[in-house]
Amino acid sequence: MTNLFFYKQALFFTLNLVVFQGFAQKMQQSQPNIILIMADDLGYGDVGFNGNQNIITPHLDDMSKEGVTFTDFYAAAPLCSPTRASVLTGRSPFRQGIFAAHTGGMRPAEKIIPEYLKKEGYETGFFGKWHLGWLEPDKVESRGMYSPPWHHGYDETFATKSAVPTWNPTKTPEGWKSWGAMDDGSWGGSIYIENGTPVTDNLEGDDSRIIMDRAIPFIEKSISENKPFLATIWFHTPHEPVVAGPEYLAKYPNLSEGQKHLYGCITAMDDQIGRLRRFLKEKNIEDNTIIFFTSDNGPSGPITKKGIASAGPFRGHKHLMYEGGLRVPSLALWPGKIKANQKLNYQASTVDYLPTILDILDIKPSKKIPLDGVSLKPVLLNGASEERTVPIASGYQRLYNGTELYALVSGQYKICIPNKGDSMMLFDLKSDPGEKHDLALEKPEVLKTMMAELEKIKASWKNSREGKDYQW
């Protein structure tokens, strides 16, 4: 009798454990994992899926075939920090006072993607280039402020404040004489900080591999704990100093030295994206994982002018408000949910990531905080074909030298002040995507209407950054 009793109790316990584990697994599967991948200064024309026949990016190209390629995807600014702020907040960087690189930092009152997802049981990790504030509390610098990712909802972090060499990130590259260069051969710029502590190990070789070496264990830990995860993976590639390792240089024997390094480090990044995807497949979570990929802005001006990097068919580059500075490579992949092999000309932006993710997860954003982005869920999951009704506004400022540039894209038309000293221009992107013909004098009413719309948006931005959105 006693043995039978214990047998029944053990069986009851085992059955309940199985049911609980199945329920937990089902709960985990009902909440998709989110991976946000960003390249740094990657030009529209420097990936295979946008038509480059010379570069080797097979894993990104596969993502394009298996998911959505956005042909009209815009960064919130033609340079890094402002765009990064827009990704995480769904808001223009002008609302936050992040006008350019190294200016300001993520404000504590801004509610960003990981903070929303933590409340839903997600594990949150950040890996790579933060560039939204200092990471070392006692290191006083001339611009910016202390605002690390672990103050903004990230559980696990492996981050640099800003750029590092794309090969051997603790060493000054041979021949590099600009910022960060040290006479002793060390790197004098940003260092890696892991969960608040400077890192000293596993920092040799390809920087994208170094980042992925930290991101995959985080994902594996989340899987073992049966928790959904948000992994934000922001590569430094191909931001200067652009350096590729010997293995990757050898893949491009017929190119110039500069292009060997640029293409080589991009291929190295692509390899790590492939490594990540293989891991997701091995763990049987690929079908329950959404991957978003983009760049923070167009290619660097100096190397674009040398013919090394490319904005594809578009005019301009980083720091300019032409399409080459703002229109960036962009992919979205969710096997079984997002229809494969789509090229969408829907106008989308980095401010759309937060509202899209919240909409997919059925999370309501704060009503008190105005968003600039829209949810892409109807386009991605339901095949909606309507045109965007909310215009895309971009810009950046460096007031110390009088730089204040803006762009507004609304349907087929775009207005912009492309560079310091320029007047407002008007382009028809439908007939002139290369922005060769300024229509400001030919279509004054269109210009006037769009300039008035931009001024309304700028006024709203100003209200936000001066305190209207927050309880201080």
C-alpha positions as a Python dict, from the first residue, in 0.01 Angstrom:
ca = {
    (1, 'M'): (0, 0, 0),
    (2, 'T'): (275, 238, 99),
    (3, 'N'): (475, 167, -219),
    (4, 'L'): (165, 216, -431),
    (5, 'F'): (98, 547, -257),
    (6, 'F'): (449, 676, -325),
    (7, 'Y'): (428, 548, -681),
    (8, 'K'): (106, 744, -738),
    (9, 'Q'): (256, 1054, -577),
    (10, 'A'): (567, 1028, -794),
    (11, 'L'): (355, 976, -1104),
    (12, 'F'): (136, 1275, -1012),
    (13, 'F'): (445, 1490, -957),
    (14, 'T'): (601, 1379, -1286),
    (15, 'L'): (284, 1442, -1485),
    (16, 'N'): (245, 1786, -1333),
    (17, 'L'): (609, 1865, -1404),
    (18, 'V'): (565, 1765, -1767),
    (19, 'V'): (250, 1973, -1793),
    (20, 'F'): (425, 2270, -1631),
    (21, 'Q'): (726, 2240, -1858),
    (22, 'G'): (502, 2213, -2160),
    (23, 'F'): (306, 2516, -2045),
    (24, 'A'): (626, 2710, -1985),
    (25, 'Q'): (756, 2611, -2327),
    (26, 'K'): (428, 2713, -2485),
    (27, 'M'): (442, 3047, -2304),
    (28, 'Q'): (796, 3098, -2429),
    (29, 'Q'): (691, 3006, -2781),
    (30, 'S'): (395, 3241, -2768),
    (31, 'Q'): (632, 3533, -2713),
    (32, 'P'): (868, 3569, -3009),
    (33, 'N'): (1233, 3640, -2948),
    (34, 'I'): (1355, 3972, -3089),
    (35, 'I'): (1700, 4038, -3238),
    (36, 'L'): (1793, 4391, -3344),
    (37, 'I'): (2105, 4396, -3560),
    (38, 'M'): (2267, 4718, -3674),
    (39, 'A'): (2573, 4778, -3888),
    (40, 'D'): (2767, 5104, -3855),
    (41, 'D'): (2812, 5325, -4165),
    (42, 'L'): (2704, 5044, -4400),
    (43, 'G'): (2617, 5192, -4739),
    (44, 'Y'): (2302, 5100, -4929),
    (45, 'G'): (2522, 4969, -5209),
    (46, 'D'): (2762, 4766, -4995),
    (47, 'V'): (2555, 4448, -4960),
    (48, 'G'): (2476, 4177, -5209),
    (49, 'F'): (2100, 4193, -5159),
    (50, 'N'): (2097, 4553, -5286),
    (51, 'G'): (2276, 4460, -5606),
    (52, 'N'): (2648, 4469, -5524),
    (53, 'Q'): (2800, 4192, -5737),
    (54, 'N'): (3148, 4204, -5583),
    (55, 'I'): (3086, 4187, -5209),
    (56, 'I'): (3044, 3851, -5033),
    (57, 'T'): (2740, 3868, -4802),
    (58, 'P'): (2570, 3528, -4847),
    (59, 'H'): (2398, 3521, -4508),
    (60, 'L'): (2243, 3866, -4542),
    (61, 'D'): (2145, 3773, -4897),
    (62, 'D'): (1976, 3459, -4764),
    (63, 'M'): (1787, 3668, -4510),
    (64, 'S'): (1668, 3887, -4797),
    (65, 'K'): (1542, 3580, -4986),
    (66, 'E'): (1372, 3436, -4678),
    (67, 'G'): (1215, 3758, -4552),
    (68, 'V'): (1151, 4123, -4638),
    (69, 'T'): (1392, 4367, -4799),
    (70, 'F'): (1292, 4731, -4752),
    (71, 'T'): (1402, 4937, -5050),
    (72, 'D'): (1291, 5269, -4896),
    (73, 'F'): (1412, 5250, -4537),
    (74, 'Y'): (1535, 5567, -4365),
    (75, 'A'): (1764, 5637, -4073),
    (76, 'A'): (1642, 5909, -3837),
    (77, 'A'): (1968, 6095, -3898),
    (78, 'P'): (2265, 6066, -4133),
    (79, 'L'): (2493, 5978, -3842),
    (80, 'C'): (2512, 5735, -3554),
    (81, 'S'): (2396, 5845, -3207),
    (82, 'P'): (2068, 6010, -3315),
    (83, 'T'): (1964, 5708, -3520),
    (84, 'R'): (2044, 5469, -3235),
    (85, 'A'): (1822, 5674, -3004),
    (86, 'S'): (1539, 5656, -3256),
    (87, 'V'): (1557, 5275, -3279),
    (88, 'L'): (1512, 5221, -2907),
    (89, 'T'): (1254, 5493, -2837),
    (90, 'G'): (1039, 5516, -3151),
    (91, 'R'): (1099, 5890, -3126),
    (92, 'S'): (1301, 6147, -3313),
    (93, 'P'): (1640, 6213, -3149),
    (94, 'F'): (1543, 6581, -3154),
    (95, 'R'): (1287, 6502, -2883),
    (96, 'Q'): (1570, 6379, -2662),
    (97, 'G'): (1840, 6634, -2732),
    (98, 'I'): (2066, 6380, -2906),
    (99, 'F'): (2149, 6605, -3197),
    (100, 'A'): (2469, 6440, -3322),
    (101, 'A'): (2744, 6197, -3223),
    (102, 'H'): (2874, 6237, -2867),
    (103, 'T'): (2609, 6495, -2783),
    (104, 'G'): (2386, 6418, -2488),
    (105, 'G'): (2287, 6066, -2394),
    (106, 'M'): (1977, 5856, -2343),
    (107, 'R'): (1761, 6042, -2090),
    (108, 'P'): (1650, 5837, -1787),
    (109, 'A'): (1286, 5924, -1850),
    (110, 'E'): (1286, 5781, -2203),
    (111, 'K'): (1115, 5442, -2206),
    (112, 'I'): (1292, 5214, -2450),
    (113, 'I'): (1230, 4869, -2601),
    (114, 'P'): (1406, 4656, -2332),
    (115, 'E'): (1214, 4831, -2054),
    (116, 'Y'): (883, 4742, -2217),
    (117, 'L'): (992, 4383, -2281),
    (118, 'K'): (1132, 4319, -1932),
    (119, 'K'): (781, 4369, -1796),
    (120, 'E'): (667, 4089, -2029),
    (121, 'G'): (923, 3844, -1891),
    (122, 'Y'): (1196, 3894, -2152),
    (123, 'E'): (1567, 3859, -2089),
    (124, 'T'): (1741, 4162, -2240),
    (125, 'G'): (2097, 4189, -2369),
    (126, 'F'): (2302, 4456, -2543),
    (127, 'F'): (2619, 4380, -2741),
    (128, 'G'): (2841, 4619, -2937),
    (129, 'K'): (2847, 4993, -2995),
    (130, 'W'): (2617, 5183, -2758),
    (131, 'H'): (2700, 5548, -2841),
    (132, 'L'): (2412, 5682, -2632),
    (133, 'G'): (2616, 5791, -2331),
    (134, 'W'): (2932, 5716, -2137),
    (135, 'L'): (2984, 5373, -1983),
    (136, 'E'): (3231, 5465, -1707),
    (137, 'P'): (3078, 5677, -1428),
    (138, 'D'): (3399, 5842, -1309),
    (139, 'K'): (3539, 5928, -1651),
    (140, 'V'): (3452, 6290, -1722),
    (141, 'E'): (3456, 6380, -2091),
    (142, 'S'): (3401, 6695, -2291),
    (143, 'R'): (3076, 6587, -2460),
    (144, 'G'): (2787, 6365, -2358),
    (145, 'M'): (2698, 6220, -2018),
    (146, 'Y'): (2701, 5894, -1823),
    (147, 'S'): (2406, 5687, -1944),
    (148, 'P'): (2497, 5318, -1988),
    (149, 'P'): (2265, 5051, -2132),
    (150, 'W'): (2220, 4885, -1792),
    (151, 'H'): (2041, 5201, -1678),
    (152, 'H'): (1784, 5144, -1951),
    (153, 'G'): (1652, 4793, -1906),
    (154, 'Y'): (1935, 4574, -2033),
    (155, 'D'): (2019, 4276, -1809),
    (156, 'E'): (2337, 4164, -1984),
    (157, 'T'): (2572, 4412, -2154),
    (158, 'F'): (2897, 4402, -2350),
    (159, 'A'): (2944, 4747, -2494),
    (160, 'T'): (3174, 5023, -2609),
    (161, 'K'): (3093, 5389, -2581),
    (162, 'S'): (3170, 5449, -2950),
    (163, 'A'): (3385, 5321, -3238),
    (164, 'V'): (3678, 5078, -3224),
    (165, 'P'): (3887, 4921, -3504),
    (166, 'T'): (3699, 4645, -3682),
    (167, 'W'): (4000, 4412, -3638),
    (168, 'N'): (4192, 4390, -3307),
    (169, 'P'): (3976, 4652, -3134),
    (170, 'T'): (4233, 4721, -2857),
    (171, 'K'): (4512, 4818, -3100),
    (172, 'T'): (4577, 5118, -3325),
    (173, 'P'): (4571, 4992, -3685),
    (174, 'E'): (4888, 5026, -3886),
    (175, 'G'): (4891, 5362, -4063),
    (176, 'W'): (4599, 5506, -3861),
    (177, 'K'): (4691, 5861, -3747),
    (178, 'S'): (4351, 6001, -3651),
    (179, 'W'): (4146, 5991, -3328),
    (180, 'G'): (4222, 5700, -3094),
    (181, 'A'): (4577, 5646, -3225),
    (182, 'M'): (4843, 5583, -2958),
    (183, 'D'): (5222, 5589, -3002),
    (184, 'D'): (5260, 5258, -2817),
    (185, 'G'): (5024, 5080, -3057),
    (186, 'S'): (4734, 5049, -2813),
    (187, 'W'): (4390, 5187, -2891),
    (188, 'G'): (4321, 5519, -2717),
    (189, 'G'): (3951, 5531, -2795),
    (190, 'S'): (3659, 5333, -2655),
    (191, 'I'): (3707, 5013, -2459),
    (192, 'Y'): (3472, 4721, -2398),
    (193, 'I'): (3274, 4726, -2073),
    (194, 'E'): (3096, 4406, -1973),
    (195, 'N'): (2824, 4447, -1710),
    (196, 'G'): (2999, 4756, -1577),
    (197, 'T'): (3355, 4617, -1573),
    (198, 'P'): (3634, 4674, -1830),
    (199, 'V'): (3708, 4362, -2038),
    (200, 'T'): (4058, 4223, -2088),
    (201, 'D'): (4005, 3877, -2243),
    (202, 'N'): (3895, 3755, -2588),
    (203, 'L'): (3955, 4086, -2765),
    (204, 'E'): (4181, 3967, -3047),
    (205, 'G'): (4087, 3937, -3413),
    (206, 'D'): (3759, 4020, -3581),
    (207, 'D'): (3547, 4262, -3381),
    (208, 'S'): (3216, 4120, -3509),
    (209, 'R'): (3320, 3776, -3384),
    (210, 'I'): (3417, 3925, -3048),
    (211, 'I'): (3068, 4073, -3016),
    (212, 'M'): (2892, 3753, -3123),
    (213, 'D'): (3100, 3552, -2875),
    (214, 'R'): (2910, 3739, -2602),
    (215, 'A'): (2569, 3754, -2766),
    (216, 'I'): (2528, 3379, -2830),
    (217, 'P'): (2591, 3270, -2466),
    (218, 'F'): (2330, 3525, -2356),
    (219, 'I'): (2078, 3376, -2598),
    (220, 'E'): (2171, 3024, -2491),
    (221, 'K'): (2117, 3116, -2126),
    (222, 'S'): (1774, 3262, -2207),
    (223, 'I'): (1681, 2941, -2390),
    (224, 'S'): (1796, 2726, -2096),
    (225, 'E'): (1580, 2935, -1863),
    (226, 'N'): (1287, 2904, -2103),
    (227, 'K'): (1255, 3280, -2136),
    (228, 'P'): (1200, 3491, -2446),
    (229, 'F'): (1483, 3732, -2518),
    (230, 'L'): (1568, 4065, -2674),
    (231, 'A'): (1921, 4070, -2815),
    (232, 'T'): (2042, 4406, -2944),
    (233, 'I'): (2356, 4345, -3151),
    (234, 'W'): (2509, 4665, -3284),
    (235, 'F'): (2828, 4596, -3478),
    (236, 'H'): (3105, 4852, -3527),
    (237, 'T'): (3149, 4734, -3886),
    (238, 'P'): (3223, 4906, -4121),
    (239, 'H'): (3287, 5229, -3928),
    (240, 'E'): (3642, 5365, -3943),
    (241, 'P'): (3905, 5248, -3855),
    (242, 'V'): (3811, 4992, -4120),
    (243, 'V'): (4037, 4687, -4090),
    (244, 'A'): (3989, 4329, -4210),
    (245, 'G'): (4189, 4026, -4099),
    (246, 'P'): (4412, 3827, -4338),
    (247, 'E'): (4148, 3560, -4405),
    (248, 'Y'): (3901, 3822, -4522),
    (249, 'L'): (4150, 4032, -4717),
    (250, 'A'): (4235, 3718, -4915),
    (251, 'K'): (3874, 3692, -5035),
    (252, 'Y'): (3918, 4008, -5245),
    (253, 'P'): (4249, 3971, -5430),
    (254, 'N'): (4156, 4197, -5722),
    (255, 'L'): (4030, 4500, -5532),
    (256, 'S'): (4209, 4810, -5407),
    (257, 'E'): (4360, 4795, -5058),
    (258, 'G'): (4090, 5020, -4913),
    (259, 'Q'): (3809, 4818, -5063),
    (260, 'K'): (3970, 4492, -4951),
    (261, 'H'): (3948, 4611, -4591),
    (262, 'L'): (3594, 4753, -4625),
    (263, 'Y'): (3451, 4449, -4802),
    (264, 'G'): (3655, 4212, -4586),
    (265, 'C'): (3519, 4343, -4256),
    (266, 'I'): (3163, 4344, -4396),
    (267, 'T'): (3205, 3979, -4501),
    (268, 'A'): (3338, 3901, -4152),
    (269, 'M'): (3024, 4059, -4003),
    (270, 'D'): (2811, 3860, -4246),
    (271, 'D'): (2983, 3540, -4128),
    (272, 'Q'): (2882, 3618, -3770),
    (273, 'I'): (2523, 3678, -3875),
    (274, 'G'): (2536, 3337, -4041),
    (275, 'R'): (2678, 3189, -3722),
    (276, 'L'): (2389, 3339, -3525),
    (277, 'R'): (2132, 3197, -3765),
    (278, 'R'): (2287, 2849, -3749),
    (279, 'F'): (2269, 2865, -3371),
    (280, 'L'): (1900, 2959, -3380),
    (281, 'K'): (1832, 2663, -3610),
    (282, 'E'): (2027, 2422, -3389),
    (283, 'K'): (1822, 2535, -3090),
    (284, 'N'): (1495, 2502, -3283),
    (285, 'I'): (1393, 2861, -3215),
    (286, 'E'): (1444, 3013, -3559),
    (287, 'D'): (1071, 3009, -3637),
    (288, 'N'): (997, 3193, -3314),
    (289, 'T'): (1259, 3463, -3359),
    (290, 'I'): (1220, 3796, -3537),
    (291, 'I'): (1540, 3947, -3678),
    (292, 'F'): (1561, 4308, -3788),
    (293, 'F'): (1873, 4430, -3969),
    (294, 'T'): (1970, 4783, -4074),
    (295, 'S'): (2247, 5042, -4073),
    (296, 'D'): (2261, 5359, -3864),
    (297, 'N'): (2332, 5583, -4166),
    (298, 'G'): (2491, 5589, -4507),
    (299, 'P'): (2859, 5524, -4582),
    (300, 'S'): (3141, 5741, -4452),
    (301, 'G'): (3208, 6044, -4670),
    (302, 'P'): (3587, 6019, -4704),
    (303, 'I'): (3586, 5658, -4821),
    (304, 'T'): (3277, 5710, -5038),
    (305, 'K'): (3452, 5994, -5221),
    (306, 'K'): (3746, 5760, -5285),
    (307, 'G'): (3515, 5505, -5446),
    (308, 'I'): (3564, 5252, -5166),
    (309, 'A'): (3213, 5256, -5016),
    (310, 'S'): (2885, 5303, -5198),
    (311, 'A'): (2540, 5448, -5140),
    (312, 'G'): (2423, 5256, -5446),
    (313, 'P'): (2215, 5465, -5684),
    (314, 'F'): (2172, 5746, -5434),
    (315, 'R'): (2342, 6082, -5398),
    (316, 'G'): (2552, 6170, -5096),
    (317, 'H'): (2679, 5988, -4789),
    (318, 'K'): (2698, 6009, -4410),
    (319, 'H'): (2645, 6361, -4267),
    (320, 'L'): (2442, 6470, -4573),
    (321, 'M'): (2062, 6481, -4591),
    (322, 'Y'): (2056, 6338, -4942),
    (323, 'E'): (1925, 5983, -4982),
    (324, 'G'): (2280, 5845, -4966),
    (325, 'G'): (2309, 5962, -4606),
    (326, 'L'): (1963, 5854, -4496),
    (327, 'R'): (1843, 5558, -4703),
    (328, 'V'): (1998, 5242, -4559),
    (329, 'P'): (1994, 4863, -4611),
    (330, 'S'): (1712, 4700, -4417),
    (331, 'L'): (1579, 4347, -4369),
    (332, 'A'): (1314, 4177, -4157),
    (333, 'L'): (1291, 3800, -4108),
    (334, 'W'): (1040, 3584, -3920),
    (335, 'P'): (1008, 3239, -4079),
    (336, 'G'): (650, 3129, -4124),
    (337, 'K'): (513, 3471, -4028),
    (338, 'I'): (673, 3714, -4272),
    (339, 'K'): (630, 3610, -4634),
    (340, 'A'): (960, 3520, -4799),
    (341, 'N'): (1138, 3698, -5085),
    (342, 'Q'): (957, 4029, -5060),
    (343, 'K'): (1096, 4362, -5178),
    (344, 'L'): (884, 4635, -5025),
    (345, 'N'): (896, 4998, -5132),
    (346, 'Y'): (691, 5099, -4829),
    (347, 'Q'): (863, 5401, -4675),
    (348, 'A'): (982, 5294, -4330),
    (349, 'S'): (1222, 5431, -4071),
    (350, 'T'): (1427, 5346, -3767),
    (351, 'V'): (1162, 5520, -3553),
    (352, 'D'): (924, 5239, -3655),
    (353, 'Y'): (1103, 4958, -3468),
    (354, 'L'): (958, 5027, -3124),
    (355, 'P'): (591, 5067, -3231),
    (356, 'T'): (625, 4760, -3456),
    (357, 'I'): (763, 4539, -3178),
    (358, 'L'): (507, 4661, -2926),
    (359, 'D'): (225, 4601, -3176),
    (360, 'I'): (344, 4246, -3252),
    (361, 'L'): (357, 4172, -2879),
    (362, 'D'): (26, 4353, -2811),
    (363, 'I'): (193, 4596, -2570),
    (364, 'K'): (43, 4943, -2539),
    (365, 'P'): (293, 5230, -2548),
    (366, 'S'): (270, 5514, -2301),
    (367, 'K'): (1, 5759, -2407),
    (368, 'K'): (192, 6047, -2250),
    (369, 'I'): (499, 6006, -2468),
    (370, 'P'): (445, 6099, -2836),
    (371, 'L'): (598, 5859, -3087),
    (372, 'D'): (719, 5949, -3434),
    (373, 'G'): (718, 5595, -3572),
    (374, 'V'): (434, 5374, -3693),
    (375, 'S'): (382, 5001, -3662),
    (376, 'L'): (502, 4800, -3960),
    (377, 'K'): (307, 4495, -3845),
    (378, 'P'): (30, 4533, -4109),
    (379, 'V'): (293, 4553, -4384),
    (380, 'L'): (513, 4273, -4251),
    (381, 'L'): (256, 4019, -4136),
    (382, 'N'): (-64, 4101, -4321),
    (383, 'G'): (71, 4210, -4657),
    (384, 'A'): (-99, 4549, -4635),
    (385, 'S'): (-13, 4757, -4939),
    (386, 'E'): (-124, 5104, -4834),
    (387, 'E'): (121, 5393, -4851),
    (388, 'R'): (263, 5550, -4538),
    (389, 'T'): (46, 5834, -4410),
    (390, 'V'): (288, 5969, -4147),
    (391, 'P'): (581, 6159, -4301),
    (392, 'I'): (939, 6071, -4209),
    (393, 'A'): (1137, 6362, -4063),
    (394, 'S'): (1513, 6347, -4016),
    (395, 'G'): (1792, 6581, -3919),
    (396, 'Y'): (2090, 6666, -3702),
    (397, 'Q'): (2260, 6966, -3546),
    (398, 'R'): (2608, 7075, -3454),
    (399, 'L'): (2539, 7422, -3328),
    (400, 'Y'): (2902, 7498, -3240),
    (401, 'N'): (2972, 7529, -3613),
    (402, 'G'): (2626, 7631, -3727),
    (403, 'T'): (2517, 7297, -3875),
    (404, 'E'): (2140, 7244, -3862),
    (405, 'L'): (2006, 7014, -4133),
    (406, 'Y'): (1660, 6865, -4193),
    (407, 'A'): (1473, 6641, -4433),
    (408, 'L'): (1107, 6546, -4466),
    (409, 'V'): (986, 6257, -4683),
    (410, 'S'): (615, 6249, -4759),
    (411, 'G'): (506, 6015, -5035),
    (412, 'Q'): (687, 6085, -5358),
    (413, 'Y'): (826, 6420, -5242),
    (414, 'K'): (1117, 6507, -5019),
    (415, 'I'): (1241, 6841, -4893),
    (416, 'C'): (1584, 6877, -4738),
    (417, 'I'): (1869, 7107, -4651),
    (418, 'P'): (2139, 6865, -4769),
    (419, 'N'): (2449, 7033, -4628),
    (420, 'K'): (2559, 7337, -4432),
    (421, 'G'): (2501, 7651, -4636),
    (422, 'D'): (2237, 7497, -4864),
    (423, 'S'): (1883, 7626, -4900),
    (424, 'M'): (1577, 7403, -4877),
    (425, 'M'): (1546, 7177, -5181),
    (426, 'L'): (1256, 6974, -5318),
    (427, 'F'): (1290, 6640, -5494),
    (428, 'D'): (1046, 6398, -5655),
    (429, 'L'): (1181, 6063, -5532),
    (430, 'K'): (949, 5867, -5759),
    (431, 'S'): (1091, 6008, -6082),
    (432, 'D'): (1428, 6124, -5947),
    (433, 'P'): (1558, 5896, -5670),
    (434, 'G'): (1911, 6018, -5742),
    (435, 'E'): (1804, 6374, -5643),
    (436, 'K'): (1952, 6542, -5949),
    (437, 'H'): (1675, 6795, -6010),
    (438, 'D'): (1575, 7047, -5742),
    (439, 'L'): (1208, 7134, -5794),
    (440, 'A'): (1189, 7413, -5534),
    (441, 'L'): (1128, 7684, -5798),
    (442, 'E'): (906, 7467, -6019),
    (443, 'K'): (670, 7350, -5743),
    (444, 'P'): (659, 7631, -5485),
    (445, 'E'): (323, 7521, -5337),
    (446, 'V'): (450, 7169, -5266),
    (447, 'L'): (763, 7319, -5107),
    (448, 'K'): (558, 7561, -4897),
    (449, 'T'): (320, 7291, -4772),
    (450, 'M'): (599, 7053, -4678),
    (451, 'M'): (804, 7323, -4506),
    (452, 'A'): (500, 7413, -4295),
    (453, 'E'): (458, 7045, -4201),
    (454, 'L'): (824, 7024, -4103),
    (455, 'E'): (794, 7333, -3883),
    (456, 'K'): (499, 7175, -3697),
    (457, 'I'): (705, 6861, -3638),
    (458, 'K'): (1005, 7063, -3518),
    (459, 'A'): (782, 7252, -3272),
    (460, 'S'): (659, 6920, -3130),
    (461, 'W'): (1019, 6797, -3101),
    (462, 'K'): (1115, 7111, -2911),
    (463, 'N'): (826, 7071, -2666),
    (464, 'S'): (940, 6716, -2590),
    (465, 'R'): (1307, 6791, -2529),
    (466, 'E'): (1224, 7092, -2313),
    (467, 'G'): (1023, 6886, -2067),
    (468, 'K'): (664, 6854, -2188),
    (469, 'D'): (671, 6472, -2200),
    (470, 'Y'): (817, 6398, -1857),
    (471, 'Q'): (728, 6440, -1491),
    (472, 'W'): (1045, 6595, -1353),
}
